[in-house]
């Protein structure tokens, strides 16, 4: 089953992230912003804690959201 993570980017636009294609997540600024880099090179700046976001995406990619 294909799982996507829905969030909002820095422009307040809704984005859907397929965790299977995320290559890097890094913390930006004070830790409340994360830069998500996809394998295509596209980047999303989202207002989420890097560690919490990583945990959510890992669960979706490896455990089908469980």
ABEGO torsion letter per residue (X at the ends): XBBBBBBBBAAGBBBBBBAAABABBBBBEAGABBBBBBAAGBBBBBBBBAAAAAAAAAAAAAAGGX
